[in-house]
Amino acid sequence: MDYDLGTDAVELRKRLRDLISTHIPEGFLGACTNDPKDLATTESFCKMLASDGLLALAWPKEHGGGGGSVWQQTVLREEMWAHHEPRGAQYMGINWVGPALMRYGTAEQKARHMSAIAAGEVIWCQGFSEPEAGTDLASLRTRAVPDGDGWRITGQKVWTSYAQMASWCVLAACTDPNAPKANRLSLFLVPMDRTGITVRPIRSMLGPHHLNEVFLDGVEVFPDEVLGELGDGWRVMREALAFERVGIARYARCESLLDRMQTELGDDWNELPESIRTRWVRALIDLRIARLLAYRAVSLQDDPSAGAAASAARIATTTCDQQVAELLFDVLGPTALDSGSSAALHGAVEDHWRYAQAATVASGTIEVQRMLVARETLGAHG
Amino acid sequence: MKTALPEDIAEFSAVATKRLVRFGGPQAALHAETDDQLRADARTALSDLGAFDLDVRSSSDDLLAAAVLCQAAGATALPYPLVEEVMAIDGDRLALVNPEAPRIDHGDLPGDWIAADLDGTRYRVQPSSRTAAKLGPFLVPATLSPPDGTVPAADVDLHLTLGSWRIVGAVQQCLEITRQHVVARMQFGKPLAEFQAVRFTVADAAVAARGLHELAKYTVSRIESVPAQVRSADALILRLKAGETARLVLRTAHQLLGALGFCDESDVSVLDRHTQSLIRLPVSTEVLAMRLLPGIRDGGFETLFSGPVSA
């Protein structure tokens, strides 16, 4: 038993930190801001990562990836999230669109999309959730009606992150409403500039770009744009999302924020109320556990006995995110609500609190994760 | 990275659990409250398993074996001071105490004792007798000599860590009892396990228990390889989390078992009462948290972003 990430992963962490400190400006809070310079920063950073073989580190070399070990991938996830995801919206293409194409894409689809994703040249969005179908994706209502050789898609997507930035979308639509639930859906690879697609940003407490509505009005799609088999979208979608089942390494940003806040406070840290400092201790302990649960889930990712290991890791990580958000706000007290570059940690604390509110909702709610853990512990009752 | 116990240790764990269950499990611990012979028999069971041949101070394999043995002892509420005897110095059992109110679990057993506080200050001990307490029924108030040298800091850390593994075992066993109960117990025409509130409560306890187990494995796996400052922080972290997880899981177990869980014929009651000494002593989790504060600033409390600590 050992918890050594391996020399290659440790060296990668150092290299990534060097790259980030050199190329990412202080105060960077991700691509989802109103400042177009932030998006430009992520685009140039992705291209630099791509040229170093680091953007698609997890991909096999034959698909233009870096062939990195699972622990290198883990370190990449940790360092990117800890530093406000300087890959911007591109992580979606890297993390699951590319792997889904590897498994289900045609030769033409792979040729068209994979090198562009690996080179950091394209942003994808995910057209799954709908007003009437969030967690229960199999119930979505957007229809693809046969039209000539292809289909016309009509419906509405919601909560679509990065839809304004994206040039491509993996779009889920119902191709056979009379089929069993598992066979109703198909996935399409659709350019976002196609006629009939309208994106409307949703103002939210999370900040710009996180949430959008996408309206689909008779959008034409073609047979060569189907990802996987027709009617097999639900299975492809579930398997594609499983590529990300360990989830975002939120614990890494929390540890980073606590470290930066402690540095910023200096000796004033010792003057914080004892109750705050012991909460700090407990937060760091919970973060350590979240990290260990994530490592356990990673180490079991090809093991059929993994059970709910990934769900346990997600529950621990997402709840830590909110725990640390509250702790840091309580540390700041009267200045907690200040935002922007003059606020604590260049606004990172206020930004974290807002985004942490979605931690237990996005990418599979905590209730779903609890259901999966309960199913493993208690069997399939209920 | 290998996050699973080595195969031989997992096998030893299964053997140890089987032997201690055969000894009688928590119900034997209950009877030991009034029959001292059972504590002698508990020692025999441990001896059969080679417990007292383990060299936890210098063999990492023996330390891992001791950890899973403590886990099995915790799961069965074994009425014997296993950690104290495995950590014995020159044949004297080593107890961790709070000098302000020294209490020694099984301090009335024949044999000599020495005590140390969390700073490693060593004391000679004069145990008194048991008080027939419900919580921690084998606790014995003791009188300490003036400070009498020190024990190595590594001994304190090992003691805290192995004691935490006993708590891990108790936590896992309480969760298992709870699982069995909610699956079998019918209310309003269906098993408790079909009520979503129950399922979510059990899920939260299961995640907590799983997290504690990962932390315990991580801590024991690196105890010999990290700098002393980090090792000491690791041991405090584990003991604090073990205590708080036990409180959560025991509360869950009591809530879901209802009145049954308070009865001594239920293993939850015995596990709860007998594990309290480990959860509360030698110091509260709040004191453990206070002891961790300096480590946050000096790097002893290691994180992804803490600087290196000198070996």
Interface residues (C-beta under 8 A of the other chain):
Chain A: M1 D2 Y3 D4 L5 G6 W71 E78 A82 A252 E255 S256 L258 D259 Q262 W269 N270 E274 R277 T278 W280 V281 R282 L284 I285 L287 R288 I289 A290 R291 L292 L293 Y295 R296 S299 A312 I315 A316 E367 R370 M371 V373 A374 E376 T377 L378 G379 H381 G382
Chain B: M1 K2 T3 A4 L5 P6 I9 L64 L175 R179 V182 V183 P191 A193 E194 F195 Q196 R199 F200 V202 A203 D204 A206 V207 R210 G211 L212 E214 L215 K217 Y218 S221 R222 I237 L240 K241 E244 E286 A289 M290 L292 L293 I296 R297 F301 T303 L304 F305 S306
